[in-house]
Amino acid sequence: MKFALEQLKALSLNPARPLIISDADEVILHFTSLLSEFLLTKGMYVTFTSYSLEGNIKYRESDEAVDNKLLKELIEDYFENNVDNQPVVEGAKEHLGNLSEFCDIIILTNIPHVFADRRREKLAQLGINYPMISSSGPKGPILKAIQKRTAEKLVFIDDISHHHTSVAEYVPETLRIQYIANQELSNIEKKATHSHHRCDEWCDIESVVREYIK
């Protein structure tokens, strides 16, 4: 949280413009498809019976779940090898660009800070060149800090339910949109209880935001 706040202080925001705070993985960048390929090189596979990596990454030979301590190392290894290669989600660049005409945009991504600059460079290469904050843990507290920097409406976009719950707790007036780019994951995850909208495509997200801030 402390490092995320330091990044926030360095950002220049227009307090008179609505502000969109969007996640990256499975919202702007594909995560799961490359993860599956990466795990095969480790003799592992992922099968989603729930919307979580814990318990769903298993050894191919035994079908036993990977220990949670190893899971953290695996994710860091995944980013080390793939943070520069994650493909952009269809429609993300176009619709964020449309929304940026009348909104400020921050990308708030839970990623180990050591990989943050590489992710910034990747996003810039894709033409998604908005301020980015690397963080960890629930996103409500950092949204509360962001809220103090603007007098305008906030929009939060994320795939993970507990982040919507956190934001609802800390900044309840925020418009909360759930979006899951990966179709397999989207099919197994119910709408987040504390999201206002569950969108299936980026064009739907743009429509919801336009209606909210008009």
C-alpha positions as CSV (number, residue, x, y, z in Angstrom):
1,M,0.0,0.0,0.0
2,K,2.8,2.4,0.9
3,F,4.5,2.0,-2.5
4,A,1.2,2.3,-4.3
5,L,0.6,5.6,-2.5
6,E,4.0,6.9,-3.5
7,Q,3.1,6.2,-7.1
8,L,-0.2,7.9,-6.8
9,K,1.5,11.1,-5.5
10,A,3.6,11.2,-8.7
11,L,0.5,11.2,-10.9
12,S,-1.0,14.4,-12.4
13,L,-4.8,14.1,-12.4
14,N,-7.4,16.6,-13.5
15,P,-9.9,16.9,-10.5
16,A,-12.6,18.2,-12.9
17,R,-12.7,15.0,-15.1
18,P,-14.3,11.7,-14.2
19,L,-11.7,9.0,-13.3
20,I,-11.7,5.4,-14.5
21,I,-9.6,3.0,-12.4
22,S,-9.1,-0.3,-14.4
23,D,-7.4,-3.6,-13.6
24,A,-5.0,-5.1,-16.1
25,D,-5.0,-8.9,-15.9
26,E,-8.1,-10.4,-17.6
27,V,-9.4,-6.9,-18.2
28,I,-6.9,-5.2,-20.4
29,L,-4.3,-8.0,-20.8
30,H,-4.9,-11.7,-21.2
31,F,-3.4,-13.7,-18.3
32,T,-4.8,-17.2,-18.2
33,S,-4.0,-18.5,-21.7
34,L,-0.2,-17.8,-21.3
35,L,-0.4,-19.2,-17.7
36,S,-1.6,-22.6,-19.1
37,E,1.3,-22.7,-21.6
38,F,3.8,-21.7,-18.9
39,L,2.6,-24.3,-16.4
40,L,3.1,-27.1,-19.0
41,T,6.8,-26.3,-19.1
42,K,6.8,-26.9,-15.3
43,G,5.0,-30.3,-15.5
44,M,1.8,-28.7,-14.2
45,Y,-1.6,-27.6,-15.4
46,V,-4.4,-25.4,-14.3
47,T,-8.1,-26.4,-14.1
48,F,-10.5,-23.8,-12.8
49,T,-13.2,-25.3,-10.6
50,S,-13.3,-21.9,-8.8
51,Y,-12.2,-18.4,-9.6
52,S,-8.8,-18.8,-7.8
53,L,-5.4,-20.1,-8.6
54,E,-5.1,-21.7,-5.1
55,G,-6.0,-25.4,-5.4
56,N,-6.4,-25.2,-9.2
57,I,-2.8,-25.5,-10.2
58,K,-1.8,-29.2,-10.1
59,Y,1.0,-31.5,-11.0
60,R,0.4,-33.5,-14.3
61,E,1.8,-36.7,-12.9
62,S,-0.2,-36.9,-9.7
63,D,-3.1,-34.4,-10.1
64,E,-2.2,-33.1,-6.6
65,A,-2.5,-29.3,-6.0
66,V,0.6,-27.2,-5.8
67,D,1.5,-26.0,-2.3
68,N,0.5,-22.3,-1.7
69,K,4.1,-21.4,-0.9
70,L,5.2,-22.6,-4.3
71,L,2.2,-20.9,-5.9
72,K,3.6,-17.4,-5.1
73,E,7.0,-18.4,-6.6
74,L,5.2,-19.8,-9.7
75,I,3.3,-16.5,-10.3
76,E,6.5,-14.5,-10.0
77,D,8.2,-16.8,-12.4
78,Y,5.3,-16.5,-14.8
79,F,5.6,-12.7,-14.8
80,E,9.3,-12.9,-15.2
81,N,8.8,-14.9,-18.4
82,N,5.6,-13.5,-19.7
83,V,4.9,-9.9,-18.5
84,D,6.3,-8.6,-21.8
85,N,4.2,-11.1,-23.9
86,Q,0.6,-10.9,-22.6
87,P,-1.7,-10.1,-25.5
88,V,-4.2,-7.2,-25.3
89,V,-7.8,-8.0,-24.7
90,E,-10.0,-7.3,-27.8
91,G,-11.5,-3.8,-27.6
92,A,-9.6,-2.6,-24.6
93,K,-7.4,-0.1,-26.5
94,E,-10.2,1.2,-28.7
95,H,-12.7,1.7,-25.9
96,L,-10.3,3.1,-23.4
97,G,-9.2,5.5,-26.1
98,N,-12.8,6.6,-26.6
99,L,-13.4,7.0,-22.9
100,S,-10.1,9.0,-22.4
101,E,-11.6,11.8,-24.4
102,F,-13.6,12.8,-21.4
103,C,-12.2,10.8,-18.5
104,D,-8.8,10.4,-16.8
105,I,-7.7,6.8,-16.6
106,I,-5.5,4.9,-14.1
107,I,-4.5,1.3,-14.5
108,L,-4.4,-0.3,-11.0
109,T,-2.7,-3.7,-11.2
110,N,-1.8,-6.2,-8.6
111,I,1.6,-7.3,-9.8
112,P,4.9,-7.6,-8.0
113,H,6.5,-4.2,-8.0
114,V,9.7,-5.6,-9.6
115,F,7.8,-6.2,-12.8
116,A,5.9,-2.9,-12.8
117,D,8.1,-1.0,-15.3
118,R,8.1,-3.8,-17.7
119,R,4.3,-3.9,-17.6
120,R,4.2,-0.1,-18.2
121,E,6.5,-0.5,-21.2
122,K,4.3,-3.3,-22.6
123,L,1.1,-1.3,-22.2
124,A,2.8,1.7,-23.9
125,Q,3.9,-0.5,-26.8
126,L,0.3,-1.6,-27.2
127,G,-0.8,2.1,-27.3
128,I,-2.4,1.9,-23.8
129,N,-0.3,4.7,-22.4
130,Y,-2.1,5.6,-19.2
131,P,-0.7,6.1,-15.7
132,M,-0.2,2.8,-13.9
133,I,0.0,1.9,-10.2
134,S,1.3,-1.4,-9.1
135,S,-0.2,-2.6,-5.9
136,S,-1.1,-5.7,-3.9
137,G,-4.0,-6.8,-1.7
138,P,-7.6,-5.4,-1.7
139,K,-8.1,-2.3,-3.8
140,G,-10.5,-0.4,-1.6
141,P,-7.8,1.5,0.4
142,I,-6.0,2.8,-2.7
143,L,-9.4,3.8,-4.3
144,K,-10.0,5.8,-1.1
145,A,-6.7,7.6,-1.6
146,I,-7.5,8.2,-5.3
147,Q,-10.9,9.7,-4.4
148,K,-9.2,12.4,-2.4
149,R,-7.5,13.6,-5.6
150,T,-10.7,14.3,-7.5
151,A,-14.1,15.9,-7.1
152,E,-15.6,14.0,-10.0
153,K,-17.2,10.5,-10.4
154,L,-15.1,7.3,-10.1
155,V,-15.5,4.2,-12.1
156,F,-13.8,0.9,-11.1
157,I,-13.3,-2.0,-13.5
158,D,-12.0,-5.4,-12.3
159,D,-12.6,-9.1,-12.7
160,I,-12.2,-10.2,-9.1
161,S,-15.2,-10.2,-6.8
162,H,-13.3,-9.4,-3.6
163,H,-11.9,-6.2,-5.1
164,H,-15.4,-5.0,-5.8
165,T,-16.3,-5.8,-2.2
166,S,-13.3,-3.8,-0.9
167,V,-14.1,-0.8,-3.1
168,A,-17.8,-0.9,-2.0
169,E,-16.6,-0.8,1.6
170,Y,-14.1,2.1,1.2
171,V,-15.7,4.2,-1.6
172,P,-19.3,3.0,-2.0
173,E,-20.3,5.8,-4.4
174,T,-17.9,4.4,-7.0
175,L,-19.5,2.8,-10.1
176,R,-18.2,-0.8,-10.1
177,I,-18.1,-2.8,-13.3
178,Q,-17.0,-6.5,-13.4
179,Y,-15.4,-7.8,-16.6
180,I,-13.7,-11.1,-17.2
181,A,-12.0,-11.4,-20.6
182,N,-11.3,-15.1,-20.5
183,Q,-14.5,-16.9,-21.5
184,E,-13.9,-20.1,-19.5
185,L,-13.3,-18.0,-16.4
186,S,-16.3,-15.8,-17.1
187,N,-18.5,-18.9,-17.4
188,I,-17.6,-20.3,-14.0
189,E,-17.8,-17.0,-12.0
190,K,-21.0,-15.5,-10.9
191,K,-21.6,-11.7,-11.0
192,A,-19.7,-10.1,-8.1
193,T,-22.2,-9.3,-5.3
194,H,-20.8,-5.7,-4.9
195,S,-20.5,-4.9,-8.6
196,H,-23.2,-2.7,-10.2
197,H,-22.7,-4.2,-13.7
198,R,-21.3,-7.4,-15.2
199,C,-20.1,-6.7,-18.8
200,D,-19.2,-9.2,-21.5
201,E,-17.3,-6.9,-23.9
202,W,-15.4,-3.7,-23.8
203,C,-18.1,-2.0,-26.0
204,D,-20.6,-2.7,-23.1
205,I,-18.2,-1.2,-20.6
206,E,-18.0,2.0,-22.7
207,S,-21.8,2.2,-22.9
208,V,-22.2,1.8,-19.2
209,V,-19.6,4.5,-18.4
210,R,-21.0,7.0,-20.9
211,E,-24.5,6.5,-19.4
212,Y,-23.1,7.0,-15.9
213,I,-21.2,10.2,-16.4
214,K,-23.4,12.0,-19.0
